[in-house]
């Protein structure tokens, strides 16, 4: 791991770093995670680690990229095998199921805008934006094929809104045990948020709402007399 001279070796080292970073993230909150600890786990000097990833944010942006790539691929493949005219809630459930199979992805989502994009090179931010656009469009096109009544372009809009739901639900559900206890003590369990239950309900409601937009637009009266 200490020396990587040719492209294949460098890519192997990079992948090993990303795999170890994801495993460490499962054990340690992002704020407490140190690049020195990661370098030790991978068997690299800290300086060598920074040759591959100039900042901690750049490293975890790359981890997010890999996790999102797997999610995009899995969702696109499942929707491609799903017949047209599928019940909208079942199409939404595919996105939810594939997300829940990657438990660290919501936590990475929650870090994206306020943390990970704050200290990365411009080229990496641009590359991520282009990658996300391709993935969103691919899933969106499959949603439009599967869900009757979802107009062209609205599938991509659904995917973007779905991911905003992931971020919001993760932040609302990631409360420390003391706060959850306080909510129960104050008889405020309404705010004791469950990520999986909340996301499932919101994903279905979002799909129904976007299909409802289509109905409302078709029924809306034209402009009145001038």
Backbone bond lengths (Angstrom), bond angles and torsions (degrees), N, CA, C in turn:
res aa  C-N    CA-C-N  psi(-1)  N-CA   C-N-CA  omega(-1)  CA-C   N-CA-C  phi
1 X - - - 1.452 - - 1.525 112.64 -
2 X 1.341 117.54 -16.87 1.456 118.57 -172.58 1.529 112.56 -81.54
3 X 1.303 118.01 -22.71 1.459 119.65 -177.96 1.520 109.52 -130.17
4 X 1.318 115.89 127.92 1.456 121.17 177.78 1.523 107.31 -136.12
5 X 1.306 114.78 110.69 1.450 119.58 -172.53 1.525 113.00 -102.88
6 X 1.326 117.95 -45.12 1.460 119.26 -177.52 1.529 109.79 -96.73
7 X 1.355 117.41 165.07 1.470 120.65 -176.40 1.528 114.01 -56.33
8 X 1.336 117.00 -37.59 1.469 119.24 -179.01 1.516 110.69 -65.37
9 X 1.337 117.00 -40.99 1.459 121.01 178.38 1.532 110.75 -65.57
10 X 1.312 115.53 -41.72 1.469 119.31 179.91 1.524 110.87 -63.81
11 X 1.325 116.67 -41.02 1.468 120.05 179.41 1.523 110.80 -67.16
12 X 1.341 116.55 -38.46 1.455 120.45 177.45 1.523 110.45 -62.87
13 X 1.321 116.44 -42.55 1.464 120.29 178.95 1.527 110.44 -65.33
14 X 1.319 115.66 -42.41 1.473 119.49 179.87 1.526 110.53 -60.48
15 X 1.339 116.83 -43.76 1.461 120.80 -179.59 1.523 110.72 -64.77
16 X 1.331 116.67 -39.55 1.461 120.32 178.45 1.531 110.90 -62.62
17 X 1.321 116.18 -38.80 1.468 120.24 177.75 1.523 110.51 -64.34
18 X 1.320 116.50 -45.18 1.471 120.38 -178.38 1.529 111.06 -65.11
19 X 1.315 116.74 -42.22 1.473 120.17 178.63 1.526 110.81 -62.03
20 X 1.324 116.11 -43.39 1.460 120.09 -179.79 1.521 111.25 -68.37
21 X 1.322 116.49 -36.74 1.466 119.98 178.75 1.525 110.42 -63.38
22 X 1.327 117.31 -41.43 1.465 120.12 179.35 1.522 110.66 -65.15
23 X 1.329 117.06 -41.76 1.465 119.95 178.73 1.532 111.33 -64.89
24 X 1.316 116.34 -40.61 1.460 119.67 179.51 1.533 110.45 -66.81
25 X 1.313 116.47 -36.33 1.469 121.74 178.57 1.528 110.81 -63.80
26 X 1.317 117.28 -28.00 1.462 120.90 176.29 1.530 111.64 -69.99
27 X 1.320 115.90 -22.26 1.459 120.93 -175.57 1.530 113.39 -102.16
28 X 1.320 116.11 -29.83 1.466 120.88 -171.52 1.523 109.70 -128.77
29 X 1.336 119.01 132.21 1.467 120.18 175.35 1.526 111.01 -57.30
30 X 1.308 116.56 148.98 1.463 120.82 -176.27 1.527 111.65 -54.18
31 X 1.318 117.36 -43.22 1.467 120.59 -176.54 1.525 112.06 -62.45
32 X 1.335 117.42 -28.25 1.468 121.39 -178.16 1.520 113.14 -96.27
33 X 1.309 116.80 -3.98 1.463 120.94 -175.23 1.532 109.37 -81.92
34 X 1.330 116.15 126.39 1.463 121.39 -177.01 1.528 110.71 -110.38
35 X 1.324 114.65 139.65 1.461 119.70 178.74 1.538 110.56 -61.63
36 X 1.324 117.32 -31.88 1.467 120.24 179.00 1.524 110.73 -63.48
37 X 1.331 116.92 -39.42 1.465 120.12 178.79 1.522 110.88 -66.45
38 X 1.331 115.23 -38.97 1.461 119.09 178.66 1.527 110.61 -66.23
39 X 1.318 117.12 -43.93 1.473 120.81 179.55 1.527 110.55 -58.75
40 X 1.319 116.29 -41.69 1.456 120.39 179.14 1.518 110.94 -63.73
41 X 1.328 116.28 -41.70 1.467 120.07 -179.02 1.526 111.09 -64.55
42 X 1.319 116.64 -38.83 1.465 120.54 -178.12 1.528 111.25 -80.30
43 X 1.323 117.30 -19.40 1.456 120.23 -178.75 1.510 112.63 87.91
44 X 1.345 115.72 33.37 1.459 121.24 179.59 1.518 109.87 -121.54
45 X 1.317 116.02 157.72 1.446 119.83 167.31 1.515 109.30 -72.44
46 X 1.316 116.53 151.28 1.468 119.86 -179.21 1.527 111.02 -59.03
47 X 1.331 116.82 -39.34 1.457 120.17 178.95 1.515 112.19 -62.97
48 X 1.345 116.52 -37.99 1.467 120.48 177.84 1.525 111.10 -65.23
49 X 1.331 115.89 -38.27 1.465 119.98 177.66 1.528 110.56 -60.67
50 X 1.329 115.97 -40.84 1.468 119.64 -179.00 1.529 112.15 -71.62
51 X 1.325 118.56 -17.03 1.462 120.03 173.46 1.523 110.88 -67.61
52 X 1.339 116.30 -32.44 1.463 120.83 179.25 1.518 111.63 -84.64
53 X 1.331 117.12 -37.65 1.461 122.14 -177.79 1.520 108.64 -136.90
54 X 1.326 117.59 110.47 1.466 120.49 -172.20 1.523 114.52 -66.42
55 X 1.344 117.49 -22.03 1.452 120.66 179.54 1.533 109.40 -142.67
56 X 1.304 115.64 161.38 1.465 121.34 174.90 1.527 110.21 -61.07
57 X 1.335 116.03 -38.34 1.464 120.10 179.23 1.524 111.61 -64.95
58 X 1.333 116.24 -41.17 1.465 119.71 178.65 1.528 110.81 -62.82
59 X 1.329 116.46 -38.18 1.460 120.74 178.71 1.521 110.88 -62.50
60 X 1.317 117.19 -48.76 1.464 118.76 -175.79 1.525 111.94 -78.71
61 X 1.318 117.32 -18.66 1.459 119.03 169.56 1.528 109.41 -66.94
62 X 1.339 116.69 -37.01 1.465 120.90 176.55 1.522 111.00 -68.23
63 X 1.337 116.89 -37.63 1.466 120.39 175.68 1.523 109.95 -62.38
64 X 1.317 116.37 -45.11 1.468 120.63 176.80 1.523 111.02 -58.77
65 X 1.321 116.12 -42.44 1.471 121.32 179.21 1.531 110.47 -56.38
66 X 1.326 117.06 -47.00 1.464 120.55 -179.08 1.528 111.51 -65.57
67 X 1.317 117.24 -43.17 1.457 120.89 179.99 1.532 111.31 -65.91
68 X 1.324 116.37 -39.88 1.469 119.76 177.99 1.517 111.21 -68.23
69 X 1.335 117.24 -37.24 1.464 120.51 178.20 1.524 110.33 -60.90
70 X 1.332 116.45 -42.55 1.465 120.13 178.43 1.518 110.84 -65.46
71 X 1.329 116.83 -39.57 1.477 120.33 179.26 1.533 110.78 -66.75
72 X 1.318 117.21 -47.52 1.471 120.47 178.19 1.524 110.66 -55.67
73 X 1.332 116.40 -46.70 1.462 120.48 -177.31 1.517 111.67 -64.32
74 X 1.327 116.32 -45.02 1.467 119.92 -178.42 1.530 111.15 -64.72
75 X 1.325 117.08 -43.47 1.470 120.38 -179.47 1.527 110.58 -66.40
76 X 1.341 116.18 -44.74 1.469 119.80 -179.90 1.528 110.81 -61.11
77 X 1.335 117.25 -43.24 1.465 121.02 -179.87 1.530 111.14 -63.42
78 X 1.338 116.74 -43.77 1.464 118.98 -179.06 1.522 112.05 -67.66
79 X 1.318 116.64 -40.31 1.465 119.03 178.14 1.525 111.06 -67.00
80 X 1.331 116.74 -34.49 1.465 120.06 178.56 1.521 111.44 -63.21
81 X 1.341 116.65 -27.85 1.467 120.98 178.76 1.530 112.15 -91.22
82 X 1.312 116.66 -0.59 1.465 121.55 -176.90 1.521 109.55 -93.51
83 X 1.331 118.44 130.61 1.463 119.85 -178.66 1.526 112.70 -67.44
84 X 1.324 115.69 154.30 1.462 121.00 174.69 1.528 109.39 -63.60
85 X 1.319 115.55 160.13 1.468 122.46 -178.49 1.518 112.36 66.48
86 X 1.314 116.96 23.69 1.457 120.32 175.05 1.526 109.23 -69.65
87 X 1.315 116.35 146.67 1.459 120.53 179.02 1.532 109.16 -58.10
88 X 1.328 118.10 131.24 1.464 120.65 -174.92 1.525 114.41 -54.20
89 X 1.332 117.15 -38.50 1.467 118.66 -177.88 1.533 110.91 -65.79
90 X 1.339 117.44 -29.29 1.459 120.64 178.57 1.533 110.84 -72.69
91 X 1.325 115.69 -35.22 1.467 119.05 175.84 1.525 110.10 -65.65
92 X 1.325 116.43 -42.88 1.468 120.28 177.87 1.521 110.74 -62.55
93 X 1.336 116.73 -36.94 1.455 121.27 -178.00 1.528 111.45 -64.21
94 X 1.324 117.86 -30.11 1.466 120.25 177.84 1.524 110.02 -61.55
95 X 1.326 116.81 -44.30 1.457 120.09 179.13 1.528 110.66 -62.90
96 X 1.336 116.12 -40.91 1.459 120.51 -179.15 1.525 111.06 -65.86
97 X 1.324 116.85 -47.85 1.470 120.89 -177.31 1.520 111.54 -59.67
98 X 1.321 116.48 -44.68 1.466 119.09 -178.44 1.526 111.11 -68.66
99 X 1.309 117.02 -30.63 1.458 119.11 175.86 1.529 110.74 -69.61
100 X 1.325 116.71 -44.30 1.465 120.28 -178.45 1.528 112.13 -65.16
101 X 1.324 117.34 -22.36 1.467 120.31 177.67 1.526 111.65 -76.18
102 X 1.347 116.54 -5.78 1.475 122.25 178.23 1.528 107.53 -125.91
103 X 1.333 117.35 76.87 1.470 121.07 -168.68 1.519 115.15 -61.92
104 X 1.334 118.43 -21.35 1.459 118.96 179.71 1.524 112.13 -85.62
105 X 1.323 117.63 -14.58 1.464 120.43 -177.39 1.532 112.33 -63.21
106 X 1.334 120.51 -44.96 1.462 118.59 176.84 1.530 112.99 -59.13
107 X 1.328 116.98 -36.49 1.464 120.17 179.62 1.530 110.75 -67.73
108 X 1.318 116.93 -36.53 1.463 120.13 175.43 1.524 110.69 -68.40
109 X 1.332 116.90 -39.64 1.469 121.77 175.55 1.520 110.55 -54.37
110 X 1.328 115.69 -45.40 1.459 120.58 -175.08 1.527 111.99 -65.29
111 X 1.343 116.78 -20.57 1.463 121.29 179.83 1.526 113.05 -91.83
112 X 1.320 117.42 -14.25 1.461 120.77 -165.28 1.529 113.12 -57.18
113 X 1.316 117.98 -60.28 1.467 119.95 -169.32 1.527 113.27 -77.73
114 X 1.320 117.49 -38.48 1.458 119.23 -174.76 1.521 113.89 -89.47
115 X 1.337 117.61 -15.49 1.464 119.81 -175.31 1.532 111.68 -125.30
116 X 1.333 116.67 -61.32 1.463 119.97 -167.94 1.513 113.65 -68.66
117 X 1.325 118.11 -30.27 1.468 119.74 -178.44 1.526 112.83 -86.84
118 X 1.322 117.38 3.04 1.467 120.29 -173.81 1.520 113.96 -88.05
119 X 1.310 118.52 -16.21 1.462 119.59 -172.51 1.521 110.52 -146.71
120 X 1.329 116.19 52.20 1.462 120.95 178.74 1.529 109.42 -128.73
121 X 1.335 117.13 152.25 1.467 120.07 176.90 1.531 111.33 -60.83
122 X 1.315 116.07 147.69 1.457 121.23 -178.08 1.524 111.63 -56.66
123 X 1.327 116.92 -41.33 1.471 120.06 -177.45 1.525 110.89 -60.46
124 X 1.329 117.17 -38.54 1.465 120.26 -179.88 1.521 111.04 -70.40
125 X 1.316 116.94 -38.13 1.463 120.43 177.66 1.527 110.69 -64.43
126 X 1.323 116.74 -40.85 1.464 120.87 178.34 1.524 110.61 -65.11
127 X 1.331 116.38 -43.93 1.469 120.12 179.72 1.524 110.67 -61.14
128 X 1.332 117.42 -41.23 1.463 120.37 178.97 1.521 110.63 -64.52
129 X 1.336 117.26 -42.88 1.461 120.62 -179.45 1.529 110.85 -61.14
130 X 1.321 116.90 -41.90 1.473 120.32 179.34 1.521 111.01 -67.14
131 X 1.325 116.63 -40.24 1.459 120.82 177.54 1.534 111.13 -62.42
132 X 1.325 116.55 -45.84 1.464 120.16 -179.94 1.527 111.12 -62.48
133 X 1.313 116.10 -39.05 1.469 119.05 179.25 1.523 110.60 -62.38
134 X 1.333 117.54 -44.27 1.469 120.37 179.59 1.525 110.53 -61.53
135 X 1.324 116.66 -44.76 1.461 119.81 -179.23 1.512 112.50 -64.88
136 X 1.317 116.52 -43.47 1.473 121.37 179.45 1.520 110.71 -61.91
137 X 1.322 117.02 -43.47 1.462 120.35 -179.41 1.530 111.22 -65.45
138 X 1.340 117.28 -39.87 1.465 120.52 -179.36 1.526 111.16 -64.40
139 X 1.327 116.95 -46.73 1.466 119.81 177.91 1.519 110.43 -66.10
140 X 1.328 116.57 -41.19 1.460 120.23 -179.48 1.517 113.07 -60.50
141 X 1.327 116.86 -40.90 1.475 119.86 178.70 1.521 111.27 -63.63
142 X 1.316 117.09 -38.55 1.464 119.88 178.33 1.532 110.72 -68.47
143 X 1.319 117.10 -38.64 1.470 119.75 177.09 1.523 111.02 -61.40
144 X 1.321 116.77 -41.67 1.466 120.25 -179.86 1.523 111.34 -65.25
145 X 1.326 116.96 -30.77 1.458 120.14 177.10 1.517 111.37 -73.49
146 X 1.317 115.61 -38.17 1.462 120.56 -173.23 1.522 112.68 -81.62
147 X 1.333 117.11 -40.46 1.468 121.94 -172.87 1.526 109.43 -97.59
148 X 1.314 116.05 110.30 1.456 120.74 178.48 1.525 109.78 -64.82
149 X 1.335 115.44 133.31 1.456 119.64 177.90 1.504 114.54 95.51
150 X 1.334 117.16 -5.40 1.461 120.31 177.65 1.524 107.81 -89.30
151 X 1.332 117.65 108.56 1.466 120.36 -172.49 1.530 112.45 -67.65
152 X 1.310 114.93 162.69 1.462 121.74 178.54 1.526 109.41 -58.09
153 X 1.299 115.94 130.79 1.458 121.78 -179.94 1.512 113.80 93.94
154 X 1.339 116.69 -21.62 1.457 119.03 -177.57 1.534 111.66 -81.69
155 X 1.327 116.24 -19.31 1.454 118.47 175.72 1.523 110.57 -64.42
156 X 1.328 116.82 -44.65 1.465 120.44 177.07 1.520 110.76 -62.65
157 X 1.332 116.31 -39.92 1.470 119.84 177.77 1.520 110.49 -61.47
158 X 1.337 117.00 -37.85 1.463 120.07 178.49 1.532 110.55 -63.45
159 X 1.328 116.79 -43.60 1.462 120.44 -178.19 1.529 110.41 -62.40
160 X 1.328 116.80 -42.12 1.469 120.22 179.07 1.522 110.35 -63.80
161 X 1.324 116.80 -44.50 1.467 120.02 -179.77 1.525 110.48 -68.05
162 X 1.320 116.60 -36.14 1.460 119.91 177.46 1.530 109.96 -59.70
163 X 1.313 116.74 -44.04 1.459 119.25 -179.33 1.522 112.13 -68.87
164 X 1.330 117.58 -28.93 1.467 118.54 173.27 1.527 110.39 -68.42
165 X 1.336 116.75 -33.03 1.466 120.28 175.05 1.524 110.91 -65.40
166 X 1.328 116.52 -38.51 1.461 120.37 177.78 1.525 110.06 -59.05
167 X 1.339 115.97 -48.03 1.467 119.81 -179.64 1.523 111.24 -60.82
168 X 1.323 116.07 -49.34 1.458 120.10 -177.67 1.513 112.67 -63.10
169 X 1.321 116.68 -44.59 1.461 120.63 179.91 1.519 111.64 -64.65
170 X 1.331 116.72 -38.20 1.462 119.86 178.54 1.532 110.65 -64.34
171 X 1.325 116.87 -45.52 1.460 119.89 -179.30 1.530 111.50 -64.66
172 X 1.332 116.59 -38.55 1.462 120.37 -178.15 1.522 112.60 -73.73
173 X 1.323 116.81 -26.10 1.465 119.65 -176.62 1.522 112.89 -95.89
174 X 1.326 117.91 -13.69 1.466 121.40 -175.23 1.526 110.94 -88.02
175 X 1.308 116.46 53.77 1.468 120.96 179.47 1.527 109.78 -92.54
176 X 1.335 116.77 145.55 1.469 119.00 177.06 1.523 111.09 -67.78
177 X 1.325 117.76 157.16 1.465 121.38 -177.61 1.525 113.73 -55.88
178 X 1.343 117.18 -35.44 1.462 119.55 -179.31 1.522 111.42 -62.83
179 X 1.352 116.01 -38.57 1.465 119.79 -179.84 1.519 110.17 -69.56
180 X 1.324 116.66 -40.32 1.464 119.60 177.64 1.534 110.27 -61.40
181 X 1.327 115.66 -40.73 1.454 118.72 177.45 1.514 111.83 -63.38
182 X 1.336 116.09 -40.02 1.467 120.23 179.03 1.524 111.09 -64.56
183 X 1.316 116.97 -38.64 1.466 120.16 179.00 1.523 110.84 -64.01
184 X 1.324 115.91 -41.26 1.468 118.79 178.04 1.525 110.56 -66.30
185 X 1.331 116.25 -41.44 1.459 121.10 -179.79 1.529 111.22 -62.54
186 X 1.343 115.42 -35.66 1.464 120.83 -179.41 1.528 112.28 -87.33
187 X 1.327 115.99 8.56 1.468 121.27 -178.43 1.529 110.74 55.12
188 X 1.337 114.83 41.17 1.467 120.83 -179.57 1.522 110.04 -118.92
189 X 1.322 116.55 43.26 1.473 120.60 -177.62 1.526 112.19 -63.15
190 X 1.336 116.88 -15.95 1.463 120.27 175.96 1.524 110.64 -55.59
191 X 1.336 116.77 -30.50 1.463 121.15 -177.48 1.527 112.65 -96.52
192 X 1.343 116.45 0.44 1.463 120.41 176.21 1.517 107.49 -85.61
193 X 1.330 115.94 88.78 1.449 122.92 -164.26 1.518 112.00 -84.21
194 X 1.342 116.49 134.99 1.456 122.46 174.10 1.526 108.65 -103.10
195 X 1.333 116.90 121.93 1.466 120.26 -172.89 1.521 112.39 -60.06
196 X 1.327 117.20 -53.64 1.464 120.30 -175.07 1.519 111.73 -62.28
197 X 1.311 117.28 -47.41 1.459 120.22 -178.93 1.531 110.98 -65.05
198 X 1.327 115.40 -42.51 1.460 119.03 -179.72 1.515 112.38 -64.64
199 X 1.340 117.04 -42.50 1.460 120.16 -178.46 1.520 111.04 -66.75
200 X 1.333 116.77 -42.15 1.471 119.55 -179.09 1.525 110.25 -59.80
201 X 1.321 116.38 -48.68 1.456 119.27 -179.22 1.514 112.26 -63.62
202 X 1.330 116.86 -42.52 1.461 120.50 -178.15 1.524 111.80 -67.58
203 X 1.348 117.49 -36.79 1.471 120.65 -179.85 1.521 110.91 -64.81
204 X 1.331 116.48 -41.15 1.466 120.57 178.45 1.525 110.14 -68.48
205 X 1.326 117.24 -44.33 1.466 120.75 179.61 1.530 111.09 -61.84
206 X 1.331 115.89 -39.53 1.461 119.81 178.86 1.519 110.90 -62.63
207 X 1.336 116.88 -44.10 1.458 119.94 179.59 1.526 110.48 -63.02
208 X 1.331 116.92 -44.32 1.463 120.36 178.98 1.528 110.83 -62.60
209 X 1.322 115.92 -39.17 1.459 119.40 179.54 1.512 112.52 -66.15
210 X 1.330 117.75 -39.43 1.459 119.89 -179.41 1.521 111.28 -71.35
211 X 1.321 116.54 -34.12 1.462 118.88 174.16 1.520 110.21 -69.95
212 X 1.329 116.56 -34.28 1.457 120.96 176.67 1.510 112.69 -65.54
213 X 1.335 116.64 -32.74 1.466 120.15 176.42 1.515 109.99 -59.08
214 X 1.315 116.49 -39.27 1.468 121.92 179.58 1.524 110.18 -63.98
215 X 1.324 116.42 -44.25 1.464 120.81 -179.95 1.517 110.10 -65.20
216 X 1.338 116.30 -45.64 1.460 120.18 -178.46 1.517 111.21 -61.45
217 X 1.337 116.36 -41.17 1.465 120.01 -179.40 1.514 111.04 -65.13
218 X 1.342 117.26 -37.75 1.463 119.82 -178.21 1.524 111.73 -71.91
219 X 1.331 116.45 -24.11 1.457 119.70 -177.84 1.522 113.37 -97.40
220 X 1.310 117.69 -9.56 1.461 119.57 -175.28 1.518 110.43 -69.64
221 X 1.332 118.01 138.34 1.474 120.71 -179.45 1.516 111.19 -69.35
222 X 1.277 115.60 155.60 1.456 120.65 176.73 1.512 110.31 -72.43
223 X 1.319 116.94 176.92 1.462 119.85 -179.79 1.516 111.11 -63.54
224 X 1.301 115.52 144.40 1.468 120.75 178.82 1.510 111.47 -74.45
225 X 1.305 116.68 178.72 1.459 120.12 179.57 1.521 110.77 -64.70
226 X 1.293 114.82 144.55 1.459 119.49 -179.85 1.517 110.17 -66.27
